């Protein structure tokens, strides 16, 4: 993957999240530890939506009236905390994703469904 390629551009979101935190004086709470813990909580809330569903039902959560809004909100919360955490740690999320995808391509070559041990 080219170093110049942009798979994900979070700059505008990072700025909006920083502004949101500034306006509420939340930067004092946005340590990497706290953000990682909050991210974990949001992932737990997302997983809770899928708990006890069948595989088939899990594909319908974004369309089912009982779960559509909740699954969208929780996915958004996970994304927001992830982007904020990367921003606070000065991690270029696009670069991290591209590098990880490149390593995954080596670890999991196309046509081979058996992962390599690293």
N, C-alpha and C positions, 0 to 999 in steps of 0.2 A: 504494500500500500504506500502510495506517495506521501511524503511528509507534508505536502501542501494540501492534500485532500481534507475536506471538512465533512465528516460524517454527522457530527452534532455540533451545533453552535449555541452555546449557552450564555454568551456575553450579555445579551439584553435581559435575560432572566436573572443572571447574577447581579446586574445593576438594580433591577427592580426589587430583588430580595434584600439587597444591601439597603436600599432606600426604605423599604418596609421596616427592617430592623432598626435603622437609624431613627425613624419617626416614633418608634415605640420604646426606644432606649433598650433594645434587646441584645445589643452586641455583647453586653456583659454576661449574657447567658449562652452565647453561641460559641462556646469552646468546642474543639473537636470532639472531646469526650461526650459532652451534652448532646451535640448534634448526632453523633453516632448512636447514642442511646435513644434519642427521639426517632431516628430513622428505624431502628429496630422495633420500636413500639408501633410505628405506622405499618411496617411489614407484617407485624403480628395481626394488626387490624385487617389488613388485606387478606392474609391467610385465613382468618376467621370466617370470611365470606364463603370460602371454598370448603371449609370443614364439613364433612359428612355428605358432600355432593358426590354423585357418580361422575365418572369421566365425562359422559355425555352432558350432564347438567352443567359441568364446569365451563363448557364451551358457550353456554347460554347466559352467563351471569351479566354480561354487558347489555343484554336485550330484555331480560326478565324484569318485570316491573318491580319486584321485591328487592332486586339487587343492583339494578343498572346505575342508579345515582351513587350508591355506596361504593361500588367497585371503581367507578370513575374518580370519586373523591379520594379514595385511599391510594389509587395509583398516582394521582396528582400529588398527594402528600408525600409519598415515597420519593417521587421525582424532585419535589421542592427541597426536601431535606438532603437528598443526595447532592444536588447541585450546590446547595448552600455549604455543605461539608467540604466538597471539592474546592469551592471558592475560598473558604476560610483557611484551608491548607495550601492554597496557591497551587492547586493541581489543575493542569489543563485537561479537562475531561475528555475532549476530543483526542488529544495525544494519548492519554491513558487507554482509551477505548481502542484506538487504532493499534497500539502496541500489543494490547492483550489479544485482539483478534488475530494479529500476526502470529503470536505465540500459540494461540489455539489452533491455527491452521497447520502448524508443525505438529502439535500434540495430537490433533484429531484430523488426519489427512482425509480428503474426500474419498468416498468409496470404502472407507474402513470404519466400521461402527464400534471398533474396540479401542478404547482410549489407551494411549501409551502411558506408562508409569514414569513420573519425573523424579 
